[in-house]
Amino acid sequence: MLLLRSSTFLHLHTPTALTFITSHPHLQPHFPPPLSTTTATTTTLSPQRRRLKSSKPVPLLSRPFHALPLLRCSAHSSSPAATSQLKDSLMYSRAYWVSESIIAWNVDVGINGSLYLFASETASLSVMEDDHGIQGHDVKFKLEEDSHGLPQNVKEKFPHIKDYRAFKVPPGLDAKVLLKCQLAVAAFDDVGKCSSITGLQLPGILDELFSYCGPLGAVYSTEAIALFLWAPTAQKVRACIYKDSSGGSPLEIVQLEETQGVWSTKGPKSWDGCYYVYEVSVYHPSTLQIVKCHASDPYARGVSANGGRTLFVDLDSDILKPEGWEKLAYEKPDILSFSDTSIYELHVRDFSASDLTVNDKFRGGYLAFTLQDSAGVRHLKKLSDAGLTHVHLLPTFQFADVDDEKEKWKSVDTEILEKFSPDSAEQQALITTIQNSDGYNWGYNPVLWGVPKGSYASNPNGSCRIIEFRKMVKALNCIGLRVVLDVVYNHLHGSGPYDENSVLDKIVPGYYLRRNTDGFIENSTCVNNTASEHFMVERLIVDDLLHWVVNYKVDGFRFDLMGHIMKRTMMKAKHAISSLTKEKDGVDGSSVYIYGEGWDFGEVARNGRGVNASQVNLSGTGIGSFNDRIRDAVLGGSPFGHPLQQGFVTGLLLQPNDHDHGTAAGEMLAASKDHIQVGMAANLRDFVLTNCEGKEVKGSEVLTHGGAPVGFASNPTETVNYVSAHDNETLFDIISMKTPMEISVDERCWINHLATSIIALSQGIPFFHSGDEMLRSKSLDRDSYNSGDWFNRLDFTYNSNNWGVGLPPKQKNERSWPLIKPRLADPSFKPQRSHILDAVENFSNLLRIRYSSPLFCLRTANAIQERLRFHNTGPSSIPGVIVMSIEDGHEGQPGLSQLDPIYSYIVVVINARPTEVSFASPALRARNFELHPVQLMSTDEVVKASTYEESTGCFVVPSRRTSVFVQPRKF
């Protein structure tokens, strides 16, 4: 969390003179010598490595500066603290040093006013009383306003300050030296009275002067191990080398040397297997002090438990590679086109924590995926055999709030929890008591992006997590499933110089985290937003993605809150990954699929910090975005609306619940159908369909309730269709909430299947939350990120769907408890084993149907427009019914090309009505449609009653069923 700056902070004991910059001959002094120094000597071990003893300091600002007139400022003063309105001004950073020659500030100094830049090597700046300005500075420079304003490139890089005034920095000033100091600017009126003071934000000039593309992290060579750390504002950097993962004194403390903002040293190969911690002396704006920060390496590839120390580890070592690792790229499951992708979202711990068929040492960890005969692995094999292509793992990098050392975890005896009633508040009370000390969290609390999470490994220290993660990837690939990692580059869990989970903000304070115009960290993502618009942040993200692809051979990435990342960053990442080859890099980067949450909100909304990776902006990139339009239309309302708001499948108009939907329920249902149809056409912006008013419109011309275009994609792989994910209630839970209390559990189960069928049979990429296919429940918990194993359980033996295990945790759900309690208390809501088995079969059959024909996975927008049609449209259409047809061509005949050797025409009828429906279409007469053989062979006797009459083109489909009709080529 942001550590707010305050004049009441205690001053820390830090050196008042610095030891690395020794030559600034073009500058002249306008300050007395530093107040004090410390004495030391340096013993040289080698040209690259130094072990610090005591040293004789060389001040940063030790050479002449341009002589400038004093303006009511004193370098030293014993006057009392300022009492004017400016006294807290240094807490803020409202000015921007955007380039070597320009400082931007939204302040008017007037015709005869003036502006000065102040610097203090020892962070001694303070505000003088009676509006006299700043004291404690070592140097100051007068800045002149540039009447031309900010350059265009600066406006493009920092659009949120495009209207700020530009002030010219004196030519010849050595900015690289000043950037290591506490800095402030002050404005004075024509009589020398100080009118405004603020600190500076530095990312602009840091990018201009110190953008770097060389090695970072621990780099292994034949003879040595080298360390490289980008820290251009640091005054001193040391590496403390430890033998063990915790405790003990350092084996040695090595001084790093700086070249152009990069600190480096070279050490012996005996460092391999040891640990290190960086000690960075740097000015930190959150404390207004020069502080000594201790941090892991941002480019860490291994760490000790909880990331306290960075492990020296060579990922290319053969001992860290499972058998057959080097050949894995050639043995991965085939994926001919991203359009063939289907995704199953799964949490590592959920997968096996409650699976008694898994060895208790492996439960909840990476190795559970390597057991070929566990209930969970058998289930994944079943889905893979049906056609599923990708497993998306929730965060697996090093995250906070779960201790890596399992012996420190707390838990609640499940036998105690099982004694309480289904609607009791006792379960959640016990769970929440220990929720911050157990082994559970979704993991959206990033600490180090490039290291596997230690709590999922058998041993969080050493290299165990590395080889076990690789074994997991290989095992999933071997059962036909590619692996997607959930990456969280939009924020970091820690910030400031003292937070144990803070890393990047200790290395280059104020750079990696996006700040508002007052200089405080933006928190719209939840906390500590990162700034990918800054060069080295973007570089770190791209480097990290390449690391996971090359070193762990993963097959895709899901970007959390992708809209908070710049589009440029996403495109650089996509290009870099797709350039990887099996021959050169051991992986096929062109087969790595990238998608994410393209939500457009917070400070980045409407390109507020540059062109961001929002749904609309990513059109044409080939990067996928989650389609919330189809989710909300299918289920009703939104995750932020009234929990009883109904949608297309949950009874809107056709089977209303007790919620007052007003007089426009019919219009709402019709609009929902339009939204779904656009989504089923891959949410293409230019797909033309007939809307509920009978007008031909493009997908982008169909609008949400808020006026946003429904269609945003340019090609089918840019749309990820879904109705449920880890966020919010599970699919079964939300259906149980929105449907009328009096309907049967049988009906709710079929509504669950109906919603899933819409996603499975749509163009674009279908995405499923783990457990959708098993009627998964979290006892109506809307946000189970920290609700423990109890509320997040998955049962791959199909005995329970986890419904009715108590009221969900109070913090996120109490407002809805009056609605939740009677549902949990009613035993008729709970599915039986037979319901779960039917659901698993139905889901598997949907996958089989999808992959039975390439017509369900069309690869281009043009193919979808040419082949896909919606019937039952316009104002006279039957409410609650969607009829979609997909046409194929015939080999050797003009017109459409032939894609499917088995079926020449497919019709999908989705009946969300509580009664059977008949629909006749002249356009579909005189054909030889029959029910899809997968449905004919299923155990669902009701769907088998679906019929088609050739003479009238009439389809009859039972209540709450999706029926798929095909025309085999034999006809």
C-alpha positions, 0 to 999 in steps of 0.5 A, a space after each residue: 500500500 502507498 506509504 503517505 508522506 508526512 512531515 512527522 516521519 522520523 529521519 532515518 540514519 543514512 550517509 550524508 555523502 555518496 560515493 560513486 559520481 566523481 566528475 562533473 567539471 561543467 558544473 559550478 557550486 552554489 552550496 556549501 559542502 555536505 553537512 557530514 561525511 562517513 569515513 571508509 576504505 575500499 578493498 579491491 577483490 577484482 575489477 568487478 567485485 568489491 567487498 565493502 569495509 569503510 570508505 572515504 566518500 566522494 560526494 555526488 555533487 562535488 564539482 562546480 555548478 553554474 553560479 545562480 543568484 540566491 532567491 530567499 533560499 538558504 542551504 542550512 537553517 535552524 528555523 522552526 518548521 514552516 507554518 504556511 500553506 506550502 508546508 506540506 508541498 514536498 509530500 506531492 510530486 505534481 511536476 514532471 521531468 519529462 525529458 533532459 531539457 523539459 520539466 512540465 508543471 501545471 503552474 503559471 509563474 506570470 510575466 515576471 515570476 520565476 521557477 527554480 529546480 532544487 536538489 539535495 544529495 542528502 534529502 534535506 529539502 524542507 519548506 521555509 516559513 513565511 513563503 520564503 521557498 525551500 531550504 536544505 538544498 545543495 544546488 538550484 537552477 533557474 528554469 525558463 518557460 518554453 512558450 511553445 509548450 510541451 513537445 508532441 512526443 511528450 504529449 503522446 507519452 504523457 497525454 494526461 499532462 498534455 496541457 501542462 506548461 513546459 519549463 526549459 532546463 539549463 543546457 549542460 546540466 548533468 541530469 544524471 547526477 541530479 536524478 540521484 537526489 531529492 528534487 523539488 521545483 518552486 515558483 516565485 512571484 515578481 517580488 520573490 515570494 514563493 507561491 508553489 512548491 512540489 516534488 518531481 515525477 521522473 519516468 520521462 527523463 529516466 526513459 530518455 537517459 537510461 532506457 536499456 536493452 542489455 542483460 539483467 538479473 543473474 547471468 551465467 557464463 562458463 567461468 562466472 556469474 554476473 549480476 546486473 541491476 537497473 537502478 539509475 536513481 540509486 546512490 549505492 548498490 550492494 549484493 549480500 551473498 548468503 549460503 542458506 535460504 534464511 538466517 545467518 550472516 552474509 558470506 560476503 557483501 559485494 559492491 556493484 559498479 554503475 555504468 549508465 544506470 546499470 549496476 553490475 558485478 561478477 562473481 565465481 561459479 561457487 555462487 550457484 545455489 547460494 542466495 543474494 539480496 540487494 541493498 539499495 541506497 536511494 531517495 524514496 519519495 514516500 518517505 522524503 528520505 535517502 533510505 537503504 532498501 533490501 530487495 530481491 532481484 526483479 529478474 529473479 528466477 528462483 527465490 527462498 521461501 516467500 521470496 526473501 532472498 534470490 536464488 542463484 540458479 541456472 535454468 539451463 542446468 540439466 538437473 532441472 529438466 524433466 526427462 524429455 523436456 528438450 523434446 517437448 516442443 515437438 510433442 505438444 498437442 496439435 493446434 492448427 489455428 487459434 480458432 480451434 482453442 477452448 479454455 478451461 480455467 483452473 486454480 492449482 490448489 482447487 484441482 487437488 486440495 480435496 482430492 483423496 485420490 492424490 497423495 497428501 504430499 502432492 495435494 494442492 501443488 504442481 505434482 498433483 497434475 503428474 499423477 496419471 490415475 487421480 480423480 482430477 487427472 482422469 477428469 481432465 483426460 475426459 475433457 481432453 478426449 472430448 476436445 478441450 485444448 487448453 488449461 488456464 491456471 490461475 496465478 502461479 508466480 510468486 504471490 503474497 498472502 500465502 506463506 510458502 512454508 506449509 508448516 505455518 498454515 492454519 486450518 479448520 477441521 472439516 468434521 466440525 464444519 460439516 456439522 453445521 446447517 447448510 445456511 449457517 453462518 458458523 462455517 464462514 466465521 471459522 474460515 475467515 478467522 484463519 483465512 489470512 494464515 491458511 494455504 489458500 488465495 487466488 494469487 492476484 497479489 504479485 510479488 515476483 513475476 518470474 518465479 513459480 509460487 513456492 507454496 505449490 512446491 514440495 519444498 519452497 527453497 532451492 530449485 524444487 519449484 522450478 522442476 516441479 512446475 516443468 513436470 506439471 507443464 509436461 504432464 498436462 501436455 502429455 494428456 493433450 492439454 496446453 497450458 495457459 498462465 494467468 499473468 498479473 502485470 497491472 499491479 504489484 502487491 507491495 510498495 514503499 521501502 519497508 514492505 516485505 512484498 515490495 521489490 520494484 518500488 525499492 529498486 527505482 522508487 516512483 518509476 515502476 508504479 503509475 502515479 496520479 497528478 499529485 504524485 501518489 500511486 494509482 490504485 484503480 486495479 486494487 493497489 499499486 498500479 504498474 506503468 507499462 507506458 514506461 520503457 523499463 516496465 514494458 521491457 520487464 513485462 516482455 522479458 518475463 513473458 519470454 522467460 515463461 515461454 522459453 524456460 517453462 514452455 507454456 502455451 498461452 497467457 491470460 492478462 489480468 486487467 489487460 486494459 491497464 496495460 498499454 496496447 504497445 506493450 501487448 503488441 511488443 510482447 505478441 511479436 516477441 513471442 511469435 518470433 520464437 522458433 523450435 530450432 532457435 529457442 526450443 519452442 514454437 512462439 507462433 502457437 502461444 495464444 494471448 488474451 485478457 480482460 480488456 476492461 477500460 476504466 480508471 486512469 487509463 480509460 479512454 486512452 488517458 495514459 496512452 492507447 491502452 489494451 482495451 477491447 475496442 483498441 485491440 481490434 485487429 491485433 489478434 489478441 483476445 478479449 473477454 466478452 462480458 456482453 454475452 455473459 451479461 445477456 445470457 445471465 442477466 444484469 451484471 456482476 455489479 447489478 441487482 443479484 436477481 436481475 434475470 437474463 436470457 436463460 434465467 427466466 427474463 419475461 418468460 419465467 419471472 422471479 420476485 424482482 421487479 423488472 419493470 414494464 420493459 422486460 420484453 424489450 430487455 429480452 429482445 436486446 439480450 438476444 441481439 447481444 448473444 447473437 453478436 457474441 455467437 458470431 465471434 462478437 465481430 464489429 462488422 458482422 451484419 445481422 437483423 436486430 430485434 427491430 428488424 433492421 440490418 445492423 453491424 455488431 458495432 451498431 448494437 449497443 449495450 445499456 451504457 451505449 458501448 458497442 457490443 461487437 468489438 472484434 475484427 477476427 474471431 480469435 479476438 473474442 473470448 466468450 464466457 458466462 462464468 469465471 473465477 470472479 463472481 458466483 459460479 454458473 450454477 450459483 448465479 442460476 440458483 440465485 436468479 431463477 424463481 425459487 419454485 422451479 426444480 433442481 432439474 430445471 436449474 441443471 438444464 439451465 446451467 447446461 443451456 448457458 454452457 451450450 451457448 458458449 461452446 457452440 459460438 464462434 470465437 474462443 470458448 472459455 469455461 470455469 472449472 466446475 461449470 461442467 459439474 454444477 460447481 457451487 461455492 455456496 453462493 460466494 460472489 468473491 471466493 479469492 480468500 475463502 479457503 478450500 472449504 468454499 472453493 472445493 472441487 469434487 472430481 469424484 462427482 459426489 458433491 457440487 459443494 452447494 449448501 456448505 454455509 453462508 458465504 463469507 460475510 465481508 463480500 456477501 452479507 448484503 445478499 444473505 437475506 436472499 442466499 439463506 432461504 436458498 441454502 436452507 432449501 434441500 431441493 436446491 442441492 443437486 444429486 450425484 446423478 445431476 452431476 454425472 449428467 452435467 459432465 456428460 452433457 459438457 463433454 458432448 458439447 465439446 464433441 459437437 464443437 470439434 465434430 465440424 470446422 464450421 464451429 471454429 471458422 478462422 476469419 471474419 469473412 468466413 463467419 459473415 458468409 456462412 453464418 445466419 440467424 433466423 427467428 429475428 425481428 419484431 415478430 420473432 419467438 422470444 427466448 429462442 435463437 436459431 443459428 445456421 452455418 453453411 458449408 460449400 461443396 467441392 467442385 461447385 462455385 460459391 463457398 469453399 468446402 471446409 467440412 468433409 462430413 456435414 454441409 449444413 448445421 443448424 443450432 436451436 437454443 430454446 430458453 423457454 420453459 416450454 417446447 418450441 416450434 419454429 419454421 423457416 422457409 430458408 431451411 426447408 427441403 433439407 435433410 437435417 437430422 439430430 447430431 449423432 452425439 446427441 442421438 447417442 447421449 443419455 438425454 432422452 428429452 433432447 432426442 425428441 427434437 425433430 425437423 420436418 423437411 416439407 415445412 422447415 419446422 424444428 421442434 425443440 424441447 424446453 431448455 435444450 440446445 439441439 444441433 441439427 446437421 445435414 450429412 454429405 451423404 444426402 
